[in-house]
Amino acid sequence: MPSVDQSSWDAAVRHLYADAYAYIATGPRRHEDWTLDVLAVMARIPDPRGWAVVDDAAEDPERQGFPTYPFSCHPAEYVAQRLKKIDRDSAENLLLAITEGGCTLSNLQYFAESPDELRAMARTILARYGDEATYHTNVSKHGSAPGTLDFTLETFGYNPLGVYMEDCGLVIVSNTEVGLFWNFTD
Protein backbone atom coordinates (compact mmCIF):
# COMPACT_ATOMS: atom_id res chain seq x y z
CA MET A 1 0.00 0.00 0.00
CA PRO A 2 1.43 3.43 -0.84
CA SER A 3 2.29 5.88 1.90
CA VAL A 4 0.05 8.89 2.37
CA ASP A 5 0.59 12.44 3.55
CA GLN A 6 -1.77 14.76 5.39
CA SER A 7 -2.50 16.95 2.38
CA SER A 8 -3.64 14.11 0.09
CA TRP A 9 -5.59 12.36 2.86
CA ASP A 10 -7.36 15.56 3.93
CA ALA A 11 -8.23 16.39 0.30
CA ALA A 12 -9.68 12.90 -0.31
CA VAL A 13 -11.78 12.98 2.87
CA ARG A 14 -13.11 16.48 2.28
CA HIS A 15 -13.95 15.82 -1.35
CA LEU A 16 -15.62 12.43 -0.98
CA TYR A 17 -17.82 13.44 1.97
CA ALA A 18 -18.63 17.05 1.00
CA ASP A 19 -22.27 16.21 0.24
CA ALA A 20 -22.87 13.58 2.94
CA TYR A 21 -24.17 14.08 6.45
CA ALA A 22 -21.03 12.45 7.71
CA TYR A 23 -18.84 11.81 10.68
CA ILE A 24 -15.25 11.07 9.64
CA ALA A 25 -12.70 10.95 12.45
CA THR A 26 -9.69 9.03 13.71
CA GLY A 27 -8.48 8.51 17.23
CA PRO A 28 -5.58 6.71 18.86
CA ARG A 29 -5.73 2.99 19.47
CA ARG A 30 -5.13 2.52 23.18
CA HIS A 31 -6.90 -0.76 23.98
CA GLU A 32 -6.65 -4.33 22.85
CA ASP A 33 -10.45 -4.22 22.70
CA TRP A 34 -10.57 -1.58 19.97
CA THR A 35 -14.32 -1.02 20.43
CA LEU A 36 -13.36 1.02 23.50
CA ASP A 37 -11.38 3.23 21.13
CA VAL A 38 -14.38 3.41 18.77
CA LEU A 39 -16.42 4.84 21.66
CA ALA A 40 -13.72 7.46 22.26
CA VAL A 41 -13.76 8.47 18.59
CA MET A 42 -17.57 8.72 18.71
CA ALA A 43 -17.13 11.08 21.69
CA ARG A 44 -14.79 13.23 19.56
CA ILE A 45 -11.35 12.49 20.88
CA PRO A 46 -8.84 14.57 18.85
CA ASP A 47 -7.15 13.07 15.80
CA PRO A 48 -3.67 11.94 16.94
CA ARG A 49 -2.08 13.44 13.80
CA GLY A 50 -4.26 16.54 13.59
CA TRP A 51 -5.61 15.49 10.19
CA ALA A 52 -9.05 16.39 8.74
CA VAL A 53 -12.23 15.57 10.58
CA VAL A 54 -15.69 15.81 9.02
CA ASP A 55 -18.27 16.38 11.74
CA ASP A 56 -21.51 17.62 10.25
CA ALA A 57 -23.26 17.31 13.63
CA ALA A 58 -20.68 19.37 15.54
CA GLU A 59 -22.93 22.42 15.89
CA ASP A 60 -26.29 20.64 16.12
CA PRO A 61 -28.29 21.71 19.20
CA GLU A 62 -29.07 18.03 19.82
CA ARG A 63 -25.45 17.59 20.90
CA GLN A 64 -26.08 19.62 24.06
CA GLY A 65 -25.31 17.15 26.84
CA PHE A 66 -24.96 14.32 24.31
CA PRO A 67 -21.29 14.21 23.23
CA THR A 68 -21.61 11.23 20.89
CA TYR A 69 -24.51 12.65 18.84
CA PRO A 70 -25.47 11.55 16.17
CA PHE A 71 -24.26 8.22 17.53
CA SER A 72 -26.34 6.73 20.32
CA CYS A 73 -24.60 6.03 23.62
CA HIS A 74 -23.87 2.32 23.79
CA PRO A 75 -21.45 0.12 25.73
CA ALA A 76 -18.54 -1.45 23.87
CA GLU A 77 -20.22 -4.89 23.87
CA TYR A 78 -23.24 -3.49 22.01
CA VAL A 79 -21.04 -1.86 19.37
CA ALA A 80 -18.84 -4.95 18.97
CA GLN A 81 -21.87 -7.18 18.26
CA ARG A 82 -23.00 -4.88 15.44
CA LEU A 83 -19.71 -4.60 13.58
CA LYS A 84 -18.71 -7.40 11.21
CA LYS A 85 -15.27 -7.82 9.71
CA ILE A 86 -14.96 -7.25 5.95
CA ASP A 87 -12.10 -7.45 3.46
CA ARG A 88 -10.12 -4.51 2.10
CA ASP A 89 -11.88 -4.41 -1.29
CA SER A 90 -15.26 -4.23 0.44
CA ALA A 91 -13.92 -1.46 2.70
CA GLU A 92 -12.80 0.51 -0.36
CA ASN A 93 -16.25 0.15 -1.93
CA LEU A 94 -17.94 1.05 1.33
CA LEU A 95 -15.93 4.29 1.61
CA LEU A 96 -17.43 5.22 -1.77
CA ALA A 97 -20.94 3.96 -0.99
CA ILE A 98 -21.28 6.15 2.11
CA THR A 99 -20.57 9.36 0.20
CA GLU A 100 -24.36 9.89 0.22
CA GLY A 101 -27.40 8.19 1.72
CA GLY A 102 -28.53 4.77 0.58
CA CYS A 103 -25.15 3.04 0.88
CA THR A 104 -24.83 2.37 -2.83
CA LEU A 105 -22.16 2.81 -5.46
CA SER A 106 -24.68 4.67 -7.64
CA ASN A 107 -23.57 7.69 -5.58
CA LEU A 108 -20.48 7.85 -7.80
CA GLN A 109 -22.54 9.32 -10.66
CA TYR A 110 -22.75 12.62 -8.76
CA PHE A 111 -18.99 13.19 -8.88
CA ALA A 112 -17.15 14.82 -11.78
CA GLU A 113 -14.29 12.34 -11.35
CA SER A 114 -14.23 8.90 -12.93
CA PRO A 115 -14.81 5.81 -10.77
CA ASP A 116 -11.08 5.05 -11.04
CA GLU A 117 -10.20 8.52 -9.70
CA LEU A 118 -12.67 8.10 -6.84
CA ARG A 119 -11.24 4.66 -6.03
CA ALA A 120 -7.79 6.24 -5.89
CA MET A 121 -9.12 8.65 -3.25
CA ALA A 122 -10.55 5.75 -1.25
CA ARG A 123 -7.19 3.97 -1.44
CA THR A 124 -5.51 7.17 -0.21
CA ILE A 125 -7.80 7.13 2.81
CA LEU A 126 -7.09 3.45 3.53
CA ALA A 127 -3.32 3.97 3.15
CA ARG A 128 -3.22 5.99 6.37
CA TYR A 129 -4.01 2.85 8.37
CA GLY A 130 -1.43 0.57 6.73
CA ASP A 131 -1.42 -2.93 5.28
CA GLU A 132 -2.24 -4.68 8.56
CA ALA A 133 -5.46 -2.76 9.27
CA THR A 134 -8.75 -4.58 9.72
CA TYR A 135 -12.10 -3.32 8.49
CA HIS A 136 -15.49 -3.59 10.19
CA THR A 137 -18.98 -2.41 9.28
CA ASN A 138 -22.55 -2.31 10.48
CA VAL A 139 -23.76 -2.87 6.87
CA SER A 140 -25.19 -6.19 5.69
CA LYS A 141 -24.80 -6.51 1.93
CA HIS A 142 -23.24 -9.94 2.19
CA GLY A 143 -21.28 -11.11 -0.81
CA SER A 144 -20.76 -14.66 -1.94
CA ALA A 145 -17.51 -15.03 0.02
CA PRO A 146 -17.29 -14.55 3.81
CA GLY A 147 -16.25 -11.03 4.79
CA THR A 148 -17.30 -9.42 1.51
CA LEU A 149 -20.02 -6.92 0.68
CA ASP A 150 -22.00 -7.02 -2.57
CA PHE A 151 -22.97 -3.54 -3.74
CA THR A 152 -24.99 -4.88 -6.67
CA LEU A 153 -27.76 -5.84 -4.23
CA GLU A 154 -30.74 -3.50 -4.38
CA THR A 155 -31.41 -3.64 -0.65
CA PHE A 156 -29.23 -3.81 2.37
CA GLY A 157 -29.50 -4.16 6.08
CA TYR A 158 -27.54 -2.51 8.83
CA ASN A 159 -27.23 -2.52 12.57
CA PRO A 160 -27.86 1.09 13.60
CA LEU A 161 -25.48 2.82 15.95
CA GLY A 162 -26.97 6.30 15.61
CA VAL A 163 -30.12 8.25 16.27
CA TYR A 164 -31.14 8.67 12.63
CA MET A 165 -33.31 6.40 10.54
CA GLU A 166 -30.29 5.02 8.71
CA ASP A 167 -26.60 5.01 9.53
CA CYS A 168 -23.97 3.15 7.58
CA GLY A 169 -20.30 3.10 8.31
CA LEU A 170 -16.85 1.67 8.34
CA VAL A 171 -14.43 1.24 11.24
CA ILE A 172 -10.77 0.87 10.32
CA VAL A 173 -8.51 -0.55 13.02
CA SER A 174 -4.71 -0.39 12.87
CA ASN A 175 -2.16 -1.06 15.58
CA THR A 176 -2.04 2.66 16.43
CA GLU A 177 -5.31 4.23 15.22
CA VAL A 178 -9.05 3.67 14.85
CA GLY A 179 -10.92 5.49 12.08
CA LEU A 180 -14.69 5.98 11.77
CA PHE A 181 -16.31 6.75 8.43
CA TRP A 182 -20.06 7.18 8.87
CA ASN A 183 -23.04 8.53 6.97
CA PHE A 184 -26.38 9.35 8.60
CA THR A 185 -29.69 9.65 6.74
CA ASP A 186 -33.00 10.73 8.19
C-alpha positions in Angstrom: 0.0 0.0 0.0 1.4 3.4 -0.8 2.3 5.9 1.9 0.1 8.9 2.4 0.6 12.4 3.6 -1.8 14.8 5.4 -2.5 16.9 2.4 -3.6 14.1 0.1 -5.6 12.4 2.9 -7.4 15.6 3.9 -8.2 16.4 0.3 -9.7 12.9 -0.3 -11.8 13.0 2.9 -13.1 16.5 2.3 -14.0 15.8 -1.4 -15.6 12.4 -1.0 -17.8 13.4 2.0 -18.6 17.0 1.0 -22.3 16.2 0.2 -22.9 13.6 2.9 -24.2 14.1 6.5 -21.0 12.4 7.7 -18.8 11.8 10.7 -15.3 11.1 9.6 -12.7 10.9 12.5 -9.7 9.0 13.7 -8.5 8.5 17.2 -5.6 6.7 18.9 -5.7 3.0 19.5 -5.1 2.5 23.2 -6.9 -0.8 24.0 -6.6 -4.3 22.9 -10.5 -4.2 22.7 -10.6 -1.6 20.0 -14.3 -1.0 20.4 -13.4 1.0 23.5 -11.4 3.2 21.1 -14.4 3.4 18.8 -16.4 4.8 21.7 -13.7 7.5 22.3 -13.8 8.5 18.6 -17.6 8.7 18.7 -17.1 11.1 21.7 -14.8 13.2 19.6 -11.3 12.5 20.9 -8.8 14.6 18.8 -7.1 13.1 15.8 -3.7 11.9 16.9 -2.1 13.4 13.8 -4.3 16.5 13.6 -5.6 15.5 10.2 -9.0 16.4 8.7 -12.2 15.6 10.6 -15.7 15.8 9.0 -18.3 16.4 11.7 -21.5 17.6 10.3 -23.3 17.3 13.6 -20.7 19.4 15.5 -22.9 22.4 15.9 -26.3 20.6 16.1 -28.3 21.7 19.2 -29.1 18.0 19.8 -25.4 17.6 20.9 -26.1 19.6 24.1 -25.3 17.1 26.8 -25.0 14.3 24.3 -21.3 14.2 23.2 -21.6 11.2 20.9 -24.5 12.6 18.8 -25.5 11.5 16.2 -24.3 8.2 17.5 -26.3 6.7 20.3 -24.6 6.0 23.6 -23.9 2.3 23.8 -21.4 0.1 25.7 -18.5 -1.5 23.9 -20.2 -4.9 23.9 -23.2 -3.5 22.0 -21.0 -1.9 19.4 -18.8 -5.0 19.0 -21.9 -7.2 18.3 -23.0 -4.9 15.4 -19.7 -4.6 13.6 -18.7 -7.4 11.2 -15.3 -7.8 9.7 -15.0 -7.2 6.0 -12.1 -7.5 3.5 -10.1 -4.5 2.1 -11.9 -4.4 -1.3 -15.3 -4.2 0.4 -13.9 -1.5 2.7 -12.8 0.5 -0.4 -16.3 0.2 -1.9 -17.9 1.1 1.3 -15.9 4.3 1.6 -17.4 5.2 -1.8 -20.9 4.0 -1.0 -21.3 6.2 2.1 -20.6 9.4 0.2 -24.4 9.9 0.2 -27.4 8.2 1.7 -28.5 4.8 0.6 -25.1 3.0 0.9 -24.8 2.4 -2.8 -22.2 2.8 -5.5 -24.7 4.7 -7.6 -23.6 7.7 -5.6 -20.5 7.9 -7.8 -22.5 9.3 -10.7 -22.7 12.6 -8.8 -19.0 13.2 -8.9 -17.2 14.8 -11.8 -14.3 12.3 -11.4 -14.2 8.9 -12.9 -14.8 5.8 -10.8 -11.1 5.1 -11.0 -10.2 8.5 -9.7 -12.7 8.1 -6.8 -11.2 4.7 -6.0 -7.8 6.2 -5.9 -9.1 8.7 -3.2 -10.6 5.7 -1.3 -7.2 4.0 -1.4 -5.5 7.2 -0.2 -7.8 7.1 2.8 -7.1 3.5 3.5 -3.3 4.0 3.2 -3.2 6.0 6.4 -4.0 2.9 8.4 -1.4 0.6 6.7 -1.4 -2.9 5.3 -2.2 -4.7 8.6 -5.5 -2.8 9.3 -8.8 -4.6 9.7 -12.1 -3.3 8.5 -15.5 -3.6 10.2 -19.0 -2.4 9.3 -22.6 -2.3 10.5 -23.8 -2.9 6.9 -25.2 -6.2 5.7 -24.8 -6.5 1.9 -23.2 -9.9 2.2 -21.3 -11.1 -0.8 -20.8 -14.7 -1.9 -17.5 -15.0 0.0 -17.3 -14.5 3.8 -16.2 -11.0 4.8 -17.3 -9.4 1.5 -20.0 -6.9 0.7 -22.0 -7.0 -2.6 -23.0 -3.5 -3.7 -25.0 -4.9 -6.7 -27.8 -5.8 -4.2 -30.7 -3.5 -4.4 -31.4 -3.6 -0.7 -29.2 -3.8 2.4 -29.5 -4.2 6.1 -27.5 -2.5 8.8 -27.2 -2.5 12.6 -27.9 1.1 13.6 -25.5 2.8 16.0 -27.0 6.3 15.6 -30.1 8.3 16.3 -31.1 8.7 12.6 -33.3 6.4 10.5 -30.3 5.0 8.7 -26.6 5.0 9.5 -24.0 3.2 7.6 -20.3 3.1 8.3 -16.8 1.7 8.3 -14.4 1.2 11.2 -10.8 0.9 10.3 -8.5 -0.6 13.0 -4.7 -0.4 12.9 -2.2 -1.1 15.6 -2.0 2.7 16.4 -5.3 4.2 15.2 -9.0 3.7 14.9 -10.9 5.5 12.1 -14.7 6.0 11.8 -16.3 6.7 8.4 -20.1 7.2 8.9 -23.0 8.5 7.0 -26.4 9.4 8.6 -29.7 9.7 6.7 -33.0 10.7 8.2 
